[in-house]
Amino acid sequence: MAEDLKKETTRSILWNAIDKVGFQVVAFVVGLVTLRLLSPGDFGLIGALAIFTALSNILTESGFTSAMVRRKHNTDAEYVAVLCFNVFLGLAFYLLLFLCSGWIAEYYRMPELASLAPFLFLSIVFNSFGVVQSIVLTRNLAFKKMSVASLISAVVSGIVTIAMIYMGYGYWSLAWQVVLQPAIRVVLLWVFSDWWPRCKPDFSVIRELFTFSFSLIASSLMNTFVRYVYNPIIGRYFGDERLGYYSESYKFYFLPVNIVASTFSGVAYPVLSKLNDDEPRQLNYLRKMMRMVAFCIFPIMLGAMACFDNVVEVVLTEKWMPIVPYFRVLAIAGLVAPMHSMYLNLMVVKGFPKKNFELEVIRNALTLLLLLLFHDTIEQMLWGFVAANLLSYVVDLFFVRKVVRYSIREQLWDVFPYLFISCFMAATVFLVGCLDWSAMAKLIVQLLVGVTAYILPAKVLGSNVLNDVIAVLTKKNS
């Protein structure tokens, strides 16, 4: 029995990883194709509506997924109640946003949004139909079915989007992708699931779920609002084209940050939890993980900063060159973002969820404060975003020092060597970019030189972190 559970858990972890990474890879490839074919203004129109769909989806889901997955037993009547409640919220938010479509278009000074918004917001309704099925499949460890549904929906919606672009539908192609992807995924989840509503709903469970998930909803809403708060400001005062440049540069910034943060946080959380009764070993493991995070994120972000102009010219074409300075500023914030994620997990592991929330409040409050102070140009906003992330990292250092015996000097000492090596590597890559070669040739040489200029000094200095990273990613680390 125990062996069967272990095998099932291993398969679940594998398929969960395939779901996250596979979906991101497909979305990234489709995104590169659409970026080459469409204009920045087309992406700006979609980006203008992102804050509304993101916040509505969080409110529709209501934090019920985490609450119901952790419960020991859920009845069919409770599932039906959650389904009805989620669908009701989805329809309610859609109706509200539908009625506000004209105002949204007027606010942004983008008349196209008056007809685009009602269609794009249908994704909120489709997502509401998939919450319960996701809960059921997650509880049954049916991650393979969820992965298949996500990948098929990403591939099909991507193919339709690219076909529509070639047929001349412009930004409507992107809107169809936003709507079609969740619609296909939800249909497949219902097809793959054994659960169907067959009884009357028991709405008494809603209050219990809200009690548990209220803080999760509040935290998610806060983080999402701050994540997208730049979109309505940039869209209104700088236009759809500049918003398109910003939104796509943020995606390039967020992709490596999210992969590094989710990968190492996901591995570290269960191990740190098991070591709660052995603080010396727990601290050693935490320091080891922080070194690995630094080893990965510093060269990725600094190396990308050094060669991003050639990446854009080769992959996206010259029309997207204005995103280069935006990305280079955002990448500085990306240096500390995965570390913040690790520290948030540590707070939960040590039994201080309120400190977790406080750290998020501090980071978001700093972001909003600096946005209020510096918003005359997009560049000012981005530097304010960077400053907020760096300052919140400094706050993290003090919080962590109080939770575990991890001094600020030790925290900085663990990561700074990789920062110095990464700066040397980035400088080398940048100098290669100054050669009078084609963009393609420079990019290839930059990648080769960058890897060599980072790995070789690390090995010469006796660092074993590369082996540790490989061990963790292949699950050989204990």
C-alpha positions in Angstrom: 0.0 0.0 0.0 2.7 2.4 1.0 4.7 1.5 -2.1 1.7 2.1 -4.3 1.1 5.5 -2.7 4.8 6.4 -3.3 4.6 5.5 -7.0 1.3 7.4 -7.4 2.8 10.4 -5.7 5.9 10.3 -7.9 3.7 10.1 -11.0 1.6 12.9 -9.8 4.6 15.1 -9.2 5.9 14.3 -12.7 2.6 15.1 -14.4 2.2 18.3 -12.3 5.6 19.4 -13.5 4.7 18.6 -17.1 1.5 20.6 -16.7 3.3 23.7 -15.5 6.4 23.5 -17.6 4.7 22.1 -20.7 1.9 24.7 -20.7 4.5 27.5 -20.3 6.6 26.2 -23.1 3.6 26.0 -25.5 2.4 29.4 -24.4 5.9 30.8 -24.9 6.3 29.4 -28.4 2.8 30.6 -29.5 3.6 33.9 -27.9 6.8 34.3 -29.9 5.0 33.6 -33.1 2.2 36.0 -32.4 4.7 38.7 -31.4 6.3 38.5 -34.8 3.0 38.7 -36.6 1.1 41.3 -34.7 1.8 44.9 -33.6 2.5 46.2 -30.1 -0.8 48.0 -30.1 -2.7 44.7 -30.6 -1.1 43.3 -27.4 -1.8 46.6 -25.6 -5.5 46.2 -26.2 -5.4 42.8 -24.6 -3.2 44.0 -21.8 -5.6 46.8 -21.0 -8.2 44.2 -19.9 -5.9 41.8 -18.0 -6.4 43.4 -14.6 -10.2 42.8 -14.9 -10.0 39.2 -15.9 -7.3 38.4 -13.3 -9.1 39.9 -10.4 -12.5 38.4 -11.4 -11.0 34.9 -11.8 -9.6 35.1 -8.2 -13.0 36.3 -6.8 -14.8 33.6 -8.8 -12.5 30.8 -7.5 -12.9 32.3 -4.0 -9.9 30.4 -2.6 -12.1 27.3 -2.5 -9.6 25.1 -4.3 -7.1 25.1 -1.4 -9.8 24.8 1.2 -11.5 21.8 -0.4 -8.3 20.0 -1.3 -7.1 20.1 2.3 -10.5 18.9 3.8 -10.5 15.2 4.7 -13.9 14.6 3.2 -16.1 16.4 0.7 -19.7 15.3 -0.1 -21.3 15.5 -3.5 -23.8 18.0 -2.2 -20.9 20.3 -1.1 -19.3 20.0 -4.6 -22.6 20.9 -6.2 -22.9 23.9 -3.9 -19.4 25.1 -4.7 -20.1 24.6 -8.5 -23.3 26.6 -8.3 -21.6 29.4 -6.2 -18.6 29.6 -8.6 -20.8 29.8 -11.7 -23.1 32.4 -10.1 -20.0 34.5 -9.3 -18.6 34.0 -12.7 -21.9 35.1 -14.4 -22.3 38.0 -11.9 -18.8 39.4 -12.6 -19.2 38.9 -16.3 -22.5 40.9 -16.3 -20.9 43.7 -14.2 -17.9 43.9 -16.6 -20.2 43.7 -19.6 -22.1 46.7 -18.4 -18.9 48.5 -17.7 -17.3 47.8 -21.1 -18.2 51.2 -22.5 -16.7 52.9 -19.4 -13.6 50.8 -19.7 -13.1 51.8 -23.3 -13.7 55.5 -22.5 -11.2 55.3 -19.6 -8.5 53.9 -21.8 -9.4 56.1 -24.7 -9.5 52.9 -26.8 -12.9 52.6 -28.6 -12.0 49.0 -29.7 -12.4 47.8 -26.1 -16.2 48.5 -26.2 -16.7 45.4 -28.4 -13.6 43.5 -27.4 -14.2 43.5 -23.7 -17.6 41.7 -23.6 -16.1 38.9 -25.7 -12.9 38.5 -23.9 -14.6 38.5 -20.5 -16.3 35.3 -21.4 -13.2 33.6 -20.2 -14.3 34.4 -16.6 -17.5 32.4 -17.1 -15.7 29.4 -18.6 -13.1 29.3 -15.8 -15.9 29.3 -13.2 -17.2 26.0 -14.6 -13.8 24.3 -14.1 -13.1 25.0 -10.4 -14.8 22.0 -8.9 -13.5 19.6 -11.5 -10.0 20.8 -10.8 -10.6 20.2 -7.1 -11.9 16.7 -7.7 -9.0 15.7 -10.0 -6.4 17.2 -7.6 -7.8 15.3 -4.7 -7.6 12.1 -6.8 -4.0 12.9 -7.8 -5.3 12.8 -11.4 -2.6 15.3 -12.6 -2.1 13.4 -15.8 -5.7 14.2 -16.9 -5.2 17.9 -15.9 -1.9 18.1 -17.7 -3.4 16.6 -20.9 -6.3 19.1 -20.7 -4.0 22.0 -20.2 -1.6 21.0 -23.0 -4.4 20.3 -25.5 -6.2 23.5 -24.8 -2.9 25.5 -25.1 -2.0 23.8 -28.4 -5.5 24.0 -30.0 -6.1 27.6 -28.9 -2.5 28.5 -30.1 -3.1 27.0 -33.6 -6.5 28.8 -33.9 -4.9 32.0 -32.9 -2.0 31.8 -35.4 -4.5 30.8 -38.2 -6.7 33.8 -37.4 -3.7 36.1 -37.5 -2.9 34.9 -41.0 -6.6 35.4 -41.9 -6.3 39.1 -40.9 -8.2 39.2 -37.6 -5.5 41.1 -35.8 -6.1 41.6 -32.0 -9.2 39.6 -32.2 -7.0 36.6 -32.7 -5.5 37.2 -29.2 -8.9 37.6 -27.7 -10.0 34.2 -29.2 -6.9 32.6 -27.6 -7.8 34.1 -24.2 -11.4 32.7 -24.4 -10.8 29.5 -26.3 -8.0 28.2 -24.0 -10.1 28.0 -20.8 -13.2 26.9 -22.7 -11.4 23.8 -24.2 -9.6 23.1 -20.9 -12.9 23.1 -18.9 -14.7 20.9 -21.4 -11.8 18.4 -21.2 -11.8 18.4 -17.4 -15.5 17.5 -17.4 -14.9 14.8 -20.0 -12.0 13.3 -18.0 -13.7 13.5 -14.6 -15.9 10.9 -13.0 -17.8 13.4 -11.0 -21.0 15.0 -12.1 -23.7 16.9 -10.1 -26.4 14.4 -9.2 -27.9 15.8 -6.0 -29.1 19.0 -4.4 -26.5 21.5 -3.2 -25.5 21.9 0.5 -24.8 25.6 0.7 -23.8 25.4 4.4 -20.2 24.6 3.3 -19.8 28.0 1.6 -19.4 29.8 4.9 -16.9 27.3 6.2 -14.8 27.6 3.1 -14.9 31.4 3.2 -13.7 31.3 6.8 -10.6 29.3 5.7 -9.9 31.1 2.4 -10.6 34.7 3.3 -6.9 35.5 4.0 -5.9 33.6 0.8 -8.4 35.6 -1.3 -7.2 38.9 0.3 -3.6 38.1 -0.4 -4.2 36.9 -3.9 -6.3 40.0 -4.7 -3.6 42.3 -3.3 -0.8 40.6 -5.2 -2.8 40.5 -8.5 -3.9 44.1 -8.2 -0.4 45.3 -7.7 0.9 43.0 -10.4 -1.5 44.6 -13.0 -1.9 48.1 -11.6 0.6 49.5 -14.1 -1.6 48.4 -17.1 -4.5 50.8 -16.6 -2.1 53.7 -15.9 0.2 53.0 -18.9 -2.8 52.3 -21.1 -4.6 55.5 -20.3 -1.7 57.9 -20.3 0.7 56.4 -22.8 -1.5 54.5 -25.3 -2.0 50.9 -26.4 1.4 50.6 -28.2 3.4 51.6 -25.1 1.2 49.3 -23.0 2.0 46.5 -25.4 5.7 47.1 -25.0 5.4 47.1 -21.2 3.1 44.0 -20.9 5.3 41.9 -23.2 8.6 43.0 -21.5 7.0 42.0 -18.1 6.2 38.5 -19.5 9.9 38.1 -20.5 10.9 39.2 -17.0 8.3 37.0 -15.2 9.0 33.8 -17.1 12.5 33.0 -15.7 11.6 34.4 -12.3 8.5 32.2 -12.0 10.3 29.1 -13.2 13.2 29.5 -10.7 11.0 30.5 -7.8 8.3 27.8 -8.3 10.9 25.1 -8.9 13.1 25.6 -5.8 10.2 26.7 -3.5 8.3 23.6 -4.5 11.3 21.3 -3.7 12.3 23.2 -0.5 8.9 23.5 1.1 8.3 19.8 2.0 11.9 19.2 3.0 12.1 22.3 5.3 8.8 21.2 6.8 10.2 17.8 7.7 13.2 19.4 9.3 11.2 21.6 11.7 12.4 19.6 14.6 16.0 19.8 13.6 16.8 23.5 13.3 20.5 23.2 12.6 19.9 20.8 9.6 16.9 23.0 8.5 19.1 26.1 8.5 21.9 24.3 6.5 19.3 23.1 4.0 17.8 26.6 3.7 21.3 28.2 3.1 22.0 25.5 0.5 18.7 26.3 -1.3 19.4 30.1 -1.2 22.8 29.5 -2.8 21.2 27.4 -5.5 18.6 30.0 -6.2 21.3 32.7 -6.5 23.4 30.4 -8.6 20.5 30.1 -11.1 18.7 33.5 -11.1 21.7 35.8 -11.1 23.3 34.6 -14.4 19.9 34.2 -16.1 18.8 37.8 -15.4 22.1 39.5 -15.8 23.0 37.5 -18.9 19.7 38.3 -20.4 20.2 41.9 -19.7 23.5 41.9 -21.6 22.2 40.2 -24.7 18.5 41.0 -24.8 18.8 43.4 -27.7 20.2 40.7 -29.9 17.5 38.2 -28.6 14.8 40.7 -29.6 16.3 41.5 -33.0 16.7 37.8 -33.9 13.6 36.3 -32.4 11.0 39.1 -32.4 12.3 41.5 -35.2 13.2 45.1 -34.8 9.6 46.4 -34.2 9.9 45.1 -30.6 13.2 46.7 -29.8 11.6 49.3 -27.4 11.0 46.5 -24.9 14.7 46.1 -24.4 15.2 49.0 -21.9 12.0 48.0 -20.1 13.2 44.4 -19.6 16.7 45.5 -18.5 15.2 47.6 -15.7 12.7 44.8 -14.7 15.5 42.2 -14.7 17.1 44.0 -11.7 14.0 43.3 -9.7 14.1 39.7 -10.9 17.5 39.2 -9.1 15.7 39.1 -5.7 12.2 38.0 -6.6 12.8 34.2 -6.2 14.5 34.8 -2.9 11.5 36.6 -1.6 9.4 33.6 -2.7 11.7 31.3 -0.7 11.4 33.5 2.4 7.6 33.5 2.2 7.6 29.7 2.2 9.9 29.7 5.1 7.5 31.8 7.2 4.7 29.3 6.5 7.0 26.3 7.3 8.0 27.9 10.7 4.3 28.5 11.6 4.2 32.2 11.0 1.6 32.7 8.2 0.9 36.2 9.5 4.5 37.2 8.8 4.2 35.8 5.3 1.2 38.1 4.8 3.1 41.0 6.4 6.0 40.6 4.0 3.6 40.6 1.1 1.8 43.7 2.4 5.1 45.5 2.8 6.3 44.7 -0.7 3.0 45.7 -2.3 2.7 48.8 -0.2 6.2 49.9 -1.3 5.3 49.2 -4.9 2.1 51.4 -4.7 3.8 54.1 -2.7 6.7 54.5 -5.2 4.2 54.3 -8.1 2.3 57.3 -6.6 5.6 59.2 -6.2 7.1 58.3 -9.6 4.7 57.9 -12.5 5.5 60.7 -15.0 7.2 58.2 -17.3 7.1 54.4 -17.8 10.8 54.3 -17.0 10.1 56.0 -13.6 7.4 53.5 -12.8 9.7 50.6 -13.6 12.6 52.0 -11.5 10.0 52.4 -8.7 9.1 48.8 -9.1 12.7 47.8 -8.8 13.3 49.9 -5.8 10.2 48.4 -4.1 11.5 44.9 -4.7 15.0 45.7 -3.5 13.7 47.4 -0.3 11.3 44.5 0.4 14.3 42.1 0.1 16.1 44.1 2.7 13.0 43.8 5.0 13.0 40.1 4.3 16.6 39.8 5.6 15.5 41.2 9.0 12.3 39.0 9.2 14.3 35.9 8.4 17.0 36.7 11.0 14.2 36.8 13.7 12.6 33.5 12.5 15.7 31.4 12.2 19.3 31.9 13.2 20.3 33.1 9.8 22.1 36.4 10.2 22.0 39.1 7.6 25.7 38.8 7.0 25.3 35.0 6.4 22.3 35.7 4.1 24.3 38.1 1.9 27.5 36.0 2.1 25.6 33.0 0.7 24.5 34.8 -2.5 27.0 37.5 -3.2 29.7 35.3 -4.7 27.3 34.3 -7.5 26.3 37.9 -8.0 30.0 38.9 -8.5 30.6 36.0 -10.9 27.4 36.8 -12.8 28.4 40.5 -13.2 31.7 39.4 -14.6 29.9 37.0 -17.0 27.4 39.7 -18.0 30.2 42.2 -18.7 31.9 39.7 -21.0 28.6 39.0 -22.8 28.0 42.7 -23.2 31.5 43.2 -24.8 30.8 40.4 -27.3 27.6 42.3 -28.2 29.7 45.3 -29.2 31.4 43.4 -32.0 30.5 44.4 -35.6 28.8 41.1 -36.4 25.3 40.1 -37.3 22.8 39.9 -34.5 22.5 36.1 -34.9 26.3 35.6 -34.8 26.6 37.8 -31.8 23.8 36.0 -30.0 25.3 32.6 -30.5 28.7 33.7 -29.3 27.2 35.5 -26.4 25.4 32.3 -25.2 28.6 30.2 -25.5 30.8 32.8 -23.9 28.2 33.5 -21.1 28.0 29.8 -20.1 31.8 29.5 -20.1 32.4 32.7 -18.3 30.0 31.7 -15.5 30.6 28.0 -15.0 34.4 28.0 -15.3 35.0 30.7 -12.6 32.5 28.9 -10.3 34.4 25.6 -10.7 37.8 27.3 -10.3 36.6 28.8 -7.0 35.5 25.4 -5.8 31.7 25.9 -5.9 29.7 22.7 -5.7 26.3 24.4 -6.3 26.0 23.2 -9.9 26.0 19.6 -8.7 23.5 20.5 -5.9 21.2 22.1 -8.5 21.3 19.0 -10.7 20.6 16.8 -7.7 17.6 18.8 -6.6 16.1 19.0 -10.0 16.5 15.2 -10.5 15.0 14.6 -7.0 18.2 13.0 -5.8 18.5 15.5 -3.0 17.3 14.4 0.4 
